[in-house]
Amino acid sequence: MRNFPILAVAALFLLAACHHVEPYGPVPTQDQLAWQDMDMYAFIHYSMNTYTDQEWGFGNEDPALFNPSDLDCRQWARVCKQAGMKGIIFTAKHHCGFCMWPSAYTEYSVKNAPWKDGKGDVVRELADACREEGLKFAVYLSPWDRNYAEYGQPEYITYFRNQLRELLTNYGDIFEVWFDGANGGDGWYGGANETRRIDKYYYDWPETYRLIRELQPHCVIWGDNANRADLRWVGTEAGNVGETNWSTMPSEGQAGYAMLHYGVEDGDVWCPGETNTSIRPGWFYHETENAHVKSLSKLMDTYYKSVGRNSTLLLNFPVAPNGRIHPTDSLRGIALKKMIDEVFKENLVDKARVSHKGLVTTISFRRPTDFNRFVAEEDIALGQRVKKFTLEALVDGEWQPLTDELAEDGDGLTTIGHRRIICFPTVKASKLRFTIVDTKAEPVIKKIGLYLAPALTADIPNSGEKRSSGLHIFFSSPTQMLMDWDTEQTVTGFRYLPPQDGTNGTITHYTLWGSTNWRDWKKLASGEFSNIVNNPIWQNLTFPATKVRMLKFDADRLASGERMGYDDVEVVTAE
């Protein structure tokens, strides 16, 4: 640990006002600083998948399916604003290749859909709605296109950049451009119906980034590729980043999970993490998920593990087939904003005496006070400096250490960055002691806060869902699960939740069989769970109503390990 004196630049501290501090290491640009200050913004997933009940379209879906009865982008913008979002990123084109604006470079777009007689433009309507509501606007353009015949050839890169130019010149200021990491695989590809592989050089990302800088010089780029963008993926879509979270990365090279999730302490470029997750299990709307919108407690947990860990939160609101955000999603998002406001409405530090001695800051109250949340912020314009710190509360004359009850790795209180929120059970203490115990350079803390979060209010109930009962589960081999009932059932679906703790055993390819007698087996479903490793959510299989006494679920392929893993399974039975 370097023995530097603590320096705080906010009015709270008023220390060393004349002390000049030089930036240390990589520092953010002004555009990265503005992005970080947004804290939370929304993803909107809405495309052909909404009407085919898929997550990844194959690219051959009929444009005639796109005909919403009540599309209202202003409703989307109002919902997102009421949920505390500062902007919206819209899926202008997902992997299926269907364009939500009338692109001049393809016929596979809204211009050939019955909606508004082919004269509609969802991107335009949402961009206008965002600006009416005071929200920033951004676009997602899938690099992978399962519709385009020349995907995988040089001609596609020209097409891709032409579409990017349309989006970045026709819809006003764009705060972020978002490129998915899913690239290459099976698709329709203009009727070829084949699998295409690409290498890491195919997209020539440096040239694409140059185009973006030219057309939208103040937007930031999110990218999951070896050419480092302005922002990085955090290695999961589950809604959390590491407790240790550095905003720096190496300038080149493919990043593994650990680098993405925790950053790299000695990285040579500023590349902070953006935590993306959905308010539902999937990214697109599925009616079967109406009962699985994330609870308020889960959303608050996500907030603490993203915004509260030196990241931003990109929270997805899928649009339903009628063209509106579902009421349950809307109410849950609004409840999140209200709870955040309630938690942080009163900074108890304002009523306390604050003193400093070296690297120790002590907050003293006139009388014992209840609190359960601590917040610290570095002035990241000067770099990220703090490596480790401790918190202690003086309770009945004794100092007690406070730890983060949401921590997973047990490494203590590490890194601060833009904002760090530490959650712990409510204590009644006369003092709190904040000690920086390890730093990369002189720490520059611009704010600290202490709060008393109220107990969560009751969650808005989900609609009911019929589930199977009397189901017995056992394994006949490491890759085969058997299920049976005491009596015959009529089944219509099966749901699989992969391991949520990152352990081995996630099933990527499967076959589900049904039988009434243990001898004659009928195949009910088979295929691939797309994107399940990055997005380990409930996987839903549906099939015609079938009478069974037993089911056999085969793991045809695992992402890793030799034994299938699961957190939960459900069988959907007919009424």
VOGU-3710 file (C-alpha; in Angstrom, 3 decimals, decimal comma):
1> mrnfpilava> 0,000/0,000/0,000  1,226/3,450/-0,868  0,909/5,835/2,068  -0,867/8,694/0,325  -3,024/11,246/2,125  -6,701/11,001/1,302  -8,087/13,711/-0,931  -11,743/14,436/-1,560  -12,881/16,961/-4,150  -16,564/17,310/-3,235
11> alfllaachh> -17,808/20,035/-0,900  -18,363/17,293/1,663  -14,656/17,086/2,415  -13,131/20,476/1,574  -9,651/19,038/2,034  -6,471/20,088/0,306  -8,309/22,561/-1,876  -5,054/23,779/-3,344  -3,631/20,321/-3,885  -3,312/19,475/-7,560
21> vepygpvptq> -3,674/15,818/-8,534  -2,435/14,512/-11,863  -4,410/11,808/-13,702  -3,157/8,298/-13,053  -3,151/5,587/-15,694  -5,882/5,362/-18,346  -8,725/7,841/-17,877  -12,173/8,105/-19,481  -13,044/10,456/-22,314  -15,713/13,071/-21,747
31> dqlawqdmdm> -18,146/10,881/-23,672  -17,367/7,883/-21,444  -17,889/10,069/-18,375  -21,271/11,246/-19,692  -22,245/7,636/-20,403  -21,232/6,482/-16,895  -23,321/9,245/-15,339  -26,439/7,782/-17,001  -26,397/4,892/-14,470  -29,423/3,107/-15,981
41> yafihysmnt> -30,857/2,963/-19,482  -33,190/0,611/-21,303  -32,887/-2,005/-23,997  -35,959/-2,482/-26,182  -36,127/-5,865/-27,929  -38,841/-5,889/-30,568  -38,670/-7,509/-33,985  -39,907/-10,478/-35,982  -39,110/-12,740/-33,010  -41,975/-11,088/-31,143
51> ytdqewgfgn> -44,395/-12,703/-33,602  -42,704/-16,092/-33,930  -42,136/-16,630/-30,187  -38,395/-17,046/-30,733  -35,240/-15,523/-29,289  -33,140/-15,927/-32,457  -34,987/-15,822/-35,763  -33,687/-18,000/-38,597  -33,957/-15,250/-41,226  -36,797/-16,666/-43,320
61> edpalfnpsd> -39,720/-15,235/-41,353  -42,441/-13,615/-43,474  -42,559/-9,782/-43,204  -46,351/-10,096/-43,274  -46,139/-11,219/-39,636  -45,172/-7,704/-38,598  -48,512/-5,965/-38,163  -48,932/-4,708/-34,564  -52,398/-3,489/-33,631  -51,354/-0,724/-31,238
71> ldcrqwarvc> -47,670/0,127/-31,638  -46,926/3,120/-29,415  -43,296/4,189/-29,051  -44,354/7,017/-26,778  -45,658/4,446/-24,328  -42,269/2,738/-24,392  -40,489/6,027/-23,720  -42,862/6,990/-20,899  -42,489/3,607/-19,224  -38,698/3,727/-19,453
81> kqagmkgiif> -38,555/7,268/-18,110  -40,829/6,399/-15,179  -38,578/3,396/-14,502  -35,594/5,719/-14,085  -33,962/4,974/-17,422  -31,924/7,836/-18,935  -32,057/6,524/-22,477  -33,115/3,662/-24,767  -31,112/1,334/-27,007  -33,335/-0,178/-29,689
91> takhhcgfcm> -32,854/-3,424/-31,636  -32,944/-1,841/-35,077  -31,864/-5,192/-36,576  -31,536/-8,497/-34,725  -29,903/-11,690/-36,011  -32,825/-12,544/-38,301  -31,900/-9,532/-40,444  -35,344/-7,886/-40,405  -34,872/-4,103/-40,315  -37,149/-2,014/-38,132
101> wpsayteysv> -36,611/0,967/-40,412  -37,169/1,200/-44,200  -33,567/0,514/-45,179  -32,703/1,347/-48,763  -30,392/-1,669/-48,932  -32,792/-4,577/-48,344  -36,369/-5,585/-48,966  -36,432/-7,416/-45,645  -37,756/-4,551/-43,563  -40,865/-2,767/-42,324
111> knapwkdgkg> -41,340/-1,265/-45,776  -42,669/-4,653/-46,912  -44,792/-5,300/-43,824  -48,539/-4,597/-43,664  -48,033/-2,273/-40,685  -48,884/1,258/-41,866  -49,072/-0,091/-45,432  -45,295/-0,359/-45,526  -44,798/3,332/-44,752  -43,829/2,919/-41,088
121> dvvreladac> -40,468/3,454/-39,422  -40,152/2,157/-35,841  -36,678/3,630/-35,409  -37,985/7,087/-36,367  -40,967/6,866/-34,045  -38,865/5,768/-31,100  -36,124/8,339/-31,714  -38,768/11,076/-31,744  -40,497/9,682/-28,650  -37,213/9,588/-26,720
131> reeglkfavy> -36,494/13,211/-27,446  -40,009/14,235/-26,461  -39,471/12,538/-23,102  -35,941/13,887/-22,621  -34,282/10,491/-23,093  -31,140/9,723/-25,049  -31,431/7,351/-28,009  -29,157/4,574/-29,269  -29,218/1,655/-31,686  -28,353/-2,041/-31,770
141> lspwdrnyae> -27,347/-3,357/-35,187  -26,652/-7,081/-35,270  -23,423/-7,857/-37,153  -24,796/-11,349/-37,790  -27,541/-11,448/-40,432  -29,230/-14,817/-40,976  -31,276/-13,468/-43,888  -28,689/-11,819/-46,126  -27,485/-14,057/-48,962  -23,908/-12,692/-48,965
151> ygqpeyityf> -23,285/-12,935/-45,242  -19,743/-14,227/-44,770  -18,562/-12,573/-47,986  -16,916/-9,120/-48,402  -20,125/-7,796/-49,966  -21,932/-8,099/-46,646  -19,512/-5,741/-44,871  -20,404/-3,005/-47,356  -24,097/-3,733/-46,753  -23,596/-3,706/-42,971
161> rnqlrelltn> -21,805/-0,352/-43,025  -24,385/1,143/-45,366  -27,087/0,258/-42,863  -24,979/1,640/-40,041  -24,607/4,894/-41,974  -28,395/5,107/-42,372  -28,933/4,719/-38,639  -26,219/7,192/-37,677  -27,211/9,958/-40,097  -31,014/9,905/-40,208
171> ygdifevwfd> -32,105/9,750/-36,560  -30,310/12,524/-34,692  -27,753/12,166/-31,922  -26,939/8,596/-30,903  -25,395/8,015/-27,466  -24,290/4,392/-28,033  -23,891/1,843/-30,812  -24,339/-1,755/-29,642  -22,895/-4,762/-31,495  -23,796/-8,267/-30,353
181> ganggdgwyg> -21,083/-10,874/-29,968  -23,165/-13,630/-31,607  -21,687/-13,916/-35,084  -21,837/-16,722/-37,601  -23,794/-19,955/-37,530  -26,790/-21,503/-39,230  -29,263/-19,344/-41,117  -31,529/-19,006/-44,113  -29,065/-16,774/-45,983  -31,329/-16,073/-48,936
191> ganetrridk> -32,352/-19,712/-49,243  -28,967/-21,390/-48,783  -30,037/-22,868/-45,427  -26,514/-23,552/-44,231  -24,008/-22,850/-41,490  -21,430/-20,135/-42,110  -18,336/-19,474/-40,025  -16,411/-16,222/-39,850  -13,004/-15,373/-38,405  -12,147/-12,494/-36,101
201> yyydwpetyr> -10,929/-10,344/-39,000  -14,090/-10,590/-41,098  -15,824/-7,418/-39,911  -12,699/-5,203/-39,987  -13,876/-3,513/-36,800  -11,275/-0,695/-36,798  -12,723/0,641/-40,046  -16,282/0,309/-38,733  -15,303/2,159/-35,559  -13,734/4,889/-37,685
211> lirelqphcv> -17,037/5,311/-39,540  -18,928/5,646/-36,262  -16,476/8,267/-34,955  -16,954/10,221/-38,167  -20,752/10,132/-38,145  -21,427/10,293/-34,383  -18,283/11,662/-32,687  -19,857/11,753/-29,219  -21,379/8,281/-29,071  -19,729/5,355/-27,297
221> iwgdnanrad> -19,284/1,919/-28,833  -20,184/-1,340/-27,097  -18,486/-4,320/-28,633  -17,729/-7,927/-27,762  -14,715/-8,539/-29,986  -10,924/-8,515/-29,876  -10,715/-4,876/-31,012  -11,369/-3,008/-27,802  -14,416/-0,735/-27,959  -15,348/2,085/-25,550
231> lrwvgteagn> -17,406/-0,262/-23,360  -17,216/-3,953/-22,587  -19,566/-6,825/-21,891  -19,273/-8,154/-18,324  -19,268/-11,816/-19,357  -22,849/-12,657/-18,386  -26,427/-11,582/-19,102  -27,558/-12,483/-15,572  -27,360/-8,873/-14,360  -24,180/-8,653/-12,295
241> vgetnwstmp> -20,538/-7,670/-12,542  -17,693/-8,617/-10,222  -17,332/-6,967/-6,814  -13,815/-6,224/-7,971  -14,413/-4,250/-11,135  -11,673/-2,317/-12,862  -12,639/0,005/-15,717  -9,386/-0,744/-17,505  -8,539/-3,478/-20,015  -5,652/-4,449/-22,274
251> segqagyaml> -5,928/-2,625/-25,592  -5,811/-5,771/-27,705  -6,677/-9,445/-27,600  -9,746/-11,556/-26,996  -10,928/-11,259/-23,405  -12,016/-14,247/-21,352  -14,712/-14,279/-18,693  -12,473/-13,157/-15,829  -11,171/-10,143/-17,748  -14,676/-9,132/-18,800
261> hygvedgdvw> -16,258/-9,668/-15,399  -13,588/-8,063/-13,225  -11,655/-5,828/-15,603  -7,861/-5,749/-15,538  -6,090/-3,725/-12,857  -3,115/-2,883/-15,055  -5,013/-2,507/-18,337  -3,748/0,199/-20,673  -7,131/1,483/-21,970  -10,252/2,763/-20,254
271> cpgetntsir> -13,006/0,262/-21,104  -15,690/0,138/-18,385  -18,291/-2,601/-18,065  -21,927/-2,330/-19,064  -24,204/-4,825/-17,273  -27,004/-5,977/-19,575  -29,968/-8,105/-18,502  -33,687/-8,417/-19,156  -36,622/-7,758/-16,879  -37,937/-11,143/-18,077
281> pgwfyheten> -36,098/-14,438/-18,578  -35,813/-13,818/-22,330  -34,906/-10,756/-24,358  -38,010/-10,876/-26,550  -41,605/-11,037/-25,347  -43,079/-14,476/-24,715  -46,537/-14,830/-23,238  -45,380/-17,832/-21,216  -43,051/-15,513/-19,307  -45,776/-13,181/-18,042
291> ahvkslsklm> -45,531/-14,991/-14,710  -41,745/-14,645/-14,593  -41,090/-10,912/-14,691  -38,297/-10,229/-12,213  -39,410/-9,326/-8,723  -38,662/-5,958/-7,171  -36,182/-7,595/-4,799  -34,368/-9,207/-7,763  -34,259/-5,896/-9,630  -32,836/-4,120/-6,597
301> dtyyksvgrn> -30,240/-6,886/-6,277  -29,376/-6,300/-9,943  -29,065/-2,552/-9,340  -26,669/-3,050/-6,443  -24,605/-5,557/-8,457  -24,308/-3,296/-11,509  -24,607/0,428/-10,794  -23,343/-0,313/-7,293  -20,226/-2,036/-8,676  -18,769/0,619/-10,960
311> stlllnfpva> -20,946/-0,339/-13,944  -24,089/0,856/-15,672  -27,321/-1,118/-15,941  -28,827/-1,802/-19,365  -32,255/-3,224/-18,481  -34,347/-4,776/-21,235  -38,091/-4,181/-21,655  -39,482/-6,431/-24,416  -42,434/-5,181/-26,435  -45,525/-7,397/-26,712
321> pngrihptds> -47,138/-8,332/-30,059  -49,669/-5,505/-29,759  -46,782/-3,021/-29,886  -46,705/-1,979/-26,232  -44,699/-2,851/-23,117  -46,702/-5,291/-20,996  -48,335/-3,779/-17,854  -46,491/-6,151/-15,494  -43,125/-5,112/-16,893  -44,127/-1,473/-16,721
331> lrgialkkmi> -45,278/-1,604/-13,110  -42,207/-3,553/-12,029  -39,887/-1,031/-13,673  -41,671/1,889/-12,041  -41,493/0,120/-8,677  -37,709/-0,188/-9,135  -37,331/3,571/-9,634  -39,490/4,338/-6,596  -37,475/1,987/-4,419  -34,142/3,431/-5,563
341> devfkenlvd> -35,432/6,916/-4,753  -36,621/5,742/-1,351  -33,313/4,066/-0,473  -31,169/7,075/-1,375  -33,431/9,990/-0,494  -31,557/10,962/2,691  -27,782/10,914/3,052  -27,148/10,469/6,766  -23,667/11,917/6,334  -25,308/15,339/5,991
351> karvshkglv> -26,367/15,120/9,645  -23,024/13,831/10,936  -19,539/15,141/11,654  -16,919/13,961/9,186  -13,240/13,808/10,088  -10,161/12,593/8,229  -6,842/11,218/9,395  -4,602/9,959/6,649  -6,495/7,283/4,756  -9,239/7,038/7,379
361> ttisfrrptd> -12,555/8,879/7,226  -14,779/8,751/10,321  -18,461/9,678/10,311  -19,734/10,508/13,824  -23,376/10,869/14,873  -24,791/12,705/17,889  -26,669/9,571/18,871  -26,646/5,944/17,662  -28,153/5,824/14,164  -29,528/3,012/11,984
371> fnrfvaeedi> -27,988/2,482/8,536  -27,427/-0,380/6,074  -26,014/1,106/2,848  -22,655/2,755/2,217  -21,761/4,591/-1,008  -18,384/5,839/-2,202  -17,418/7,451/-5,493  -14,015/8,178/-6,962  -13,328/11,079/-9,295  -12,714/8,745/-12,220
381> algqrvkkft> -11,785/11,642/-14,503  -8,409/11,274/-12,742  -8,356/7,489/-13,076  -9,427/4,535/-10,944  -7,149/4,249/-7,924  -8,601/2,441/-4,903  -7,792/-1,264/-4,683  -9,200/-2,154/-1,271  -10,999/-0,584/1,687  -12,705/-1,532/4,941
391> lealvdgewq> -15,844/-0,407/6,767  -16,341/-0,577/10,531  -19,246/0,505/12,742  -18,884/1,551/16,386  -21,653/-0,404/18,142  -21,962/-0,184/21,928  -18,369/1,009/22,178  -16,862/-1,747/19,983  -15,757/-1,563/16,361  -17,459/-4,179/14,185
401> pltdelaedg> -16,414/-4,916/10,580  -19,085/-4,503/7,912  -19,029/-6,715/4,839  -21,060/-6,711/1,657  -23,916/-9,181/2,138  -24,287/-9,426/-1,658  -20,663/-10,443/-2,236  -19,922/-13,772/-3,875  -16,141/-14,116/-3,930  -15,264/-13,291/-0,327
411> dglttighrr> -12,295/-11,116/-1,297  -13,400/-8,238/0,890  -14,256/-4,694/-0,161  -12,342/-4,019/-3,366  -12,383/-1,242/-6,002  -14,673/1,775/-6,010  -14,611/3,523/-9,375  -17,589/5,613/-10,432  -19,798/4,299/-7,639  -19,601/1,484/-5,113
421> iicfptvkas> -22,604/0,522/-2,969  -22,055/-1,779/-0,016  -25,132/-3,508/1,444  -25,132/-4,942/4,963  -27,718/-5,755/7,648  -29,002/-2,723/9,534  -26,731/-1,635/12,372  -27,293/1,004/15,041  -23,953/2,719/15,492  -22,547/5,983/16,761
431> klrftivdtk> -19,716/6,031/14,198  -18,710/4,575/10,860  -15,059/4,256/9,851  -14,068/4,118/6,162  -10,435/3,116/5,648  -8,620/2,866/2,334  -6,064/0,097/2,843  -4,560/-0,309/-0,644  -4,311/2,022/-3,626  -2,626/2,370/-7,010
441> aepvikkigl> -2,132/6,114/-6,503  -3,341/8,911/-4,284  -7,083/8,229/-3,793  -9,491/10,919/-4,970  -12,859/10,319/-3,325  -15,461/12,814/-4,442  -18,448/11,549/-2,442  -19,427/9,249/0,383  -22,934/8,427/1,552  -24,655/6,490/4,274
451> ylapaltadi> -28,301/5,436/4,001  -31,041/3,433/5,661  -32,814/1,338/3,042  -36,403/0,445/3,993  -37,727/-3,084/3,816  -38,942/-3,953/0,336  -42,628/-3,484/-0,267  -44,604/-6,490/-1,487  -43,944/-7,400/-5,083  -46,652/-6,949/-7,673
461> pnsgekrssg> -48,069/-10,456/-8,127  -47,555/-12,314/-11,348  -50,381/-14,029/-13,106  -50,993/-17,647/-12,198  -49,313/-20,535/-13,968  -50,315/-24,180/-13,927  -47,422/-26,484/-13,047  -47,159/-30,216/-12,841  -47,423/-31,977/-9,474  -46,499/-35,439/-8,254
471> lhiffssptq> -43,476/-35,520/-10,545  -40,540/-37,795/-9,632  -37,082/-37,003/-11,064  -34,031/-39,258/-11,195  -30,998/-39,924/-13,437  -30,268/-43,063/-15,466  -26,865/-41,741/-16,619  -24,814/-38,541/-16,252  -26,508/-37,123/-19,350  -30,048/-38,489/-19,030
481> mlmdwdteqt> -32,836/-37,324/-16,711  -35,952/-39,461/-16,225  -39,291/-38,200/-14,896  -42,431/-40,142/-14,091  -45,828/-39,723/-12,473  -48,109/-42,010/-10,521  -50,831/-41,478/-13,118  -50,955/-40,662/-16,814  -50,590/-36,970/-17,711  -51,307/-34,857/-20,779
491> vtgfrylppq> -48,224/-32,714/-21,299  -47,804/-29,709/-23,604  -44,423/-28,304/-22,645  -41,158/-28,647/-20,771  -38,983/-25,971/-19,126  -35,296/-26,184/-18,238  -33,322/-23,744/-16,062  -29,542/-24,279/-16,398  -27,143/-23,982/-13,445  -27,117/-20,402/-12,174
501> dgtngtithy> -23,826/-20,561/-10,293  -21,549/-20,961/-13,312  -20,814/-24,658/-12,675  -20,395/-27,229/-15,434  -23,275/-29,100/-17,009  -25,274/-26,546/-18,980  -27,149/-28,360/-21,737  -26,781/-26,779/-25,179  -28,396/-29,528/-27,316  -31,207/-31,804/-26,166
511> tlwgstnwrd> -33,847/-34,404/-27,028  -37,040/-34,910/-25,022  -38,932/-38,217/-25,214  -42,301/-39,335/-23,838  -43,728/-42,778/-23,059  -46,658/-44,455/-21,336  -45,002/-47,828/-20,722  -41,186/-47,436/-20,456  -40,795/-49,324/-23,770  -42,202/-47,218/-26,596
521> wkklasgefs> -40,709/-43,716/-26,707  -41,961/-40,803/-28,813  -39,720/-37,850/-29,586  -41,445/-34,692/-28,305  -38,765/-32,088/-29,014  -35,086/-31,768/-29,938  -32,695/-29,022/-30,898  -30,394/-26,341/-29,497  -30,822/-23,930/-26,602  -29,529/-20,820/-28,366
531> nivnnpiwqn> -27,282/-18,455/-26,358  -27,861/-20,425/-23,152  -24,252/-20,125/-21,950  -24,267/-16,318/-22,091  -27,896/-16,026/-21,019  -28,673/-18,895/-18,610  -32,422/-18,376/-18,416  -35,479/-20,627/-18,483  -35,670/-22,542/-21,781  -39,218/-23,297/-22,963
541> ltfpatkvrm> -40,198/-26,240/-25,168  -43,727/-26,594/-26,491  -45,258/-29,460/-28,431  -48,701/-30,924/-29,231  -50,595/-32,307/-26,243  -49,295/-35,822/-25,580  -50,337/-38,455/-23,025  -47,376/-39,773/-21,040  -46,475/-41,499/-17,785  -42,792/-40,746/-18,091
551> lkfdadrlas> -40,383/-38,369/-19,809  -36,757/-38,856/-20,801  -34,583/-35,744/-21,178  -31,254/-36,387/-22,969  -28,350/-33,948/-22,872  -27,009/-34,482/-26,385  -24,291/-31,890/-25,844  -22,980/-29,993/-22,809  -21,243/-26,624/-22,778  -18,690/-28,063/-20,350
561> germgyddve> -18,269/-30,985/-18,005  -19,485/-34,551/-18,281  -22,701/-34,469/-16,229  -25,866/-32,524/-17,026  -26,639/-29,759/-14,580  -29,817/-27,884/-13,789  -31,260/-25,496/-11,262  -34,879/-26,417/-11,984  -37,139/-28,188/-14,460  -40,883/-27,959/-14,958
571> vvtae> -43,373/-29,929/-17,013  -46,378/-28,058/-18,377  -49,576/-30,113/-18,277  -52,889/-29,483/-19,987  -55,876/-28,188/-18,050
//
